[in-house]
Amino acid sequence: MNRFPEQGRSREEVLAALGDHRSRDLKGDGRAFAFVYDAGEPLRELAREAYAACMPINGLDPTVYPSARKLENAVVGACLELAQAPEGAVGTATAGGTESVMLAVKAARDYARKTRPQVTRPKMLLPQTAHACFHKAAQYLGVELVSVDVDPVTFRANVADARAKMNPDVILVVGSAPSYAHGVIDPIEELAALALEHGALMHVDACVGGLVLPFMRDNGEAVPPFDFSVEGVTSMSMDLHKYGFAPKGVSVVLQRTRALRDAQYFACASWTGYSIINSTTLGSKSISALGAAFVVMQHLGREGYRAQTRAMWDATKRLVSTIESTPGLRLLARPDMNLLAFTTEPGDVFELADRLTECGWHVQPTYAFGPSPSHIHVTLDPGNSARVDQFCLDLGKCMNELPARQSPPEHVIAMLEAIGSAEAGLDPAALMSELGVSDGQLPTRSGSIHRLLDAMSPAARERVLVQFVGELFS
C-alpha cells in the first residue's frame, strides 16, 4: 500500500487501520502505574464529547474565537483560586507541563533582561530531583543550570547547598510540589525566602501536585506550604491532563504579576503579514483539551476532586505499608502525595519489574542518579487505586526468591559508552538488535536492557536514547 494512497479508503477501513495501530498501546484499565491518569469511563466520555466540540477553535486569535478566551480565563481563574494566588495574579493555558516550564523560564530570563541588565549569564538553581524539562528549557533558552543537592534520605532540596551556590547571576530558583520521581515536596518556604532575599524569581513546579495537594489540604491532610500563599513564589505550573483528568495536552503556567506574564509573551510586527502576539510557544493552538478540562473541572467540582484525592491517598498509604512490611523492599522516601519510588535490597529491581509485567502490571523502572538508586516508580490514579490491594498481593509474590542483581558484561557497556564519540559509532539498526527491540517495542522481559542503561553514564545514556528514538522514527 502506498503511504499516501492514490484513492481514499472507506471509513470502516481507516478506523480499522487506526485500531490496529493502537492495539499494542498501554491500556488505561487500572493496571498501569505510569503515564495514565484515569478517573473512569463516564468522565472519559464527557471529556471526549467536549474535546470534539472544541475541535474547530483556533486559540491563535481570541478575537475571532472568543470562546478560547472565555475557556482559558475560566480554567486559569480556577487554578489561581486553588493556588491561593493574590489579587492581580494571571496565567496562561499551555499544551503541557514542559511548555509551562519553558514559559516560566523564558519569563524569568526576559524579565531579568529588563530589571537586572547587569546579568549577562543568567543562571537557575535547580534541585537534582527537578523534572528534566527544566534542563530542556535551560538548553533552549540559554540559561545556565546550577545543580542543587538533595537530602539523601528525604530527597528534598538542600537549602543550605542552594544558599552556598546562590550568586548575583541567579535569576530563578526552582522547587517541586512534589518531585515526580519520589513524590516529595521541596522546602518551598525556605527556597522562596532565599530567592526573595537575592532578587531572584521562584518557580514551583506543581505539574503533578497542583490538582491534588489543594484537595488533600481540604481533606484535612497536613500539606506543607507550596503555593502563592508563600511570599516569594512568583510562578507555578499545574497540569490539567494529569490529576485534572483532562485529555492531553493541557497545563497552566501562573504568574504573580502581569509584568512577569508580559515577559513570557512573544509579539512581532516586523514582517509583511499580520501582527502576531503569542502567549505560548505555539501559533495556531488547539483548544480541544482546554475545553475538555473546563468541562471536567466544572462537572467534578471541589467535592468530586476531594473524593478522587481521598481514594488515591488511601490506596497510596496501603501500598506504602506493604512496601515497608515486605522484606527486601525499601521505600526511597515517604511521599507527600500519591506517587512514590521503591527499590530492592539486595534483589534485582529490574527483575522485579519484569515479574510485575508478567502479572499484567505496568510500572516504570528508573535508573540511578546522584543519591537516588535504580528503582521502580509508581503513580496512583483512581483506576489503579481500586486495584491496589491486588497489586500489593502480586508485589509480595514477585519478591519470592528474587535473585541478586547481575552486572552487565563490561564489553557491552564499553561499546554503548562509545556511541556518538569521534572514534566509535554504532549503526542504529545494530543498536536496536543489541537491545532486542522489534517494531519499536521492548521485549516482554526488558530487565537486561534496563541493567545496561543503568550501568552507563548519564551522558552515554543520552546518546543511546537519541539513537534509539531516531531509529524509531526512521
HELIX and SHEET records of a PDB file:
HELIX    1   1 ARG A   11  ARG A   22  1                                  12    
HELIX    2   2 GLU A   41  ALA A   53  1                                  13    
HELIX    3   3 PRO A   66  LEU A   82  1                                  17    
HELIX    4   4 GLY A   97  THR A  115  1                                  19    
HELIX    5   5 CYS A  133  LEU A  141  1                                   9    
HELIX    6   6 VAL A  159  LYS A  165  1                                   7    
HELIX    7   7 ILE A  188  GLU A  197  1                                  10    
HELIX    8   8 LEU A  213  ASP A  218  1                                   6    
HELIX    9   9 ARG A  258  GLN A  264  1                                   7    
HELIX   10  10 SER A  288  SER A  325  1                                  38    
HELIX   11  11 VAL A  349  GLU A  358  1                                  10    
HELIX   12  12 PRO A  382  SER A  385  1                                   4    
HELIX   13  13 VAL A  388  CYS A  398  1                                  11    
HELIX   14  14 GLU A  410  GLU A  417  1                                   8    
HELIX   15  15 PRO A  428  LEU A  435  1                                   8    
HELIX   16  16 GLY A  447  ALA A  455  1                                   9    
HELIX   17  17 PRO A  458  LEU A  472  1                                  15    
SHEET    1   A 7 VAL A  90  THR A  94  0                                        
SHEET    2   A 7 SER A 251  GLN A 255 -1                                        
SHEET    3   A 7 SER A 235  ASP A 239 -1                                        
SHEET    4   A 7 LEU A 201  ASP A 205  1                                        
SHEET    5   A 7 VAL A 170  SER A 176  1                                        
SHEET    6   A 7 LYS A 123  PRO A 127  1                                        
SHEET    7   A 7 GLU A 144  VAL A 148  1                                        
SHEET    1   B 2 PHE A 266  CYS A 268  0                                        
SHEET    2   B 2 ILE A 276  ASN A 278 -1                                        
SHEET    1   C 4 LEU A 329  LEU A 331  0                                        
SHEET    2   C 4 LEU A 339  THR A 344 -1                                        
SHEET    3   C 4 HIS A 375  THR A 379 -1                                        
SHEET    4   C 4 GLN A 364  THR A 366 -1                                        
END                                                                             
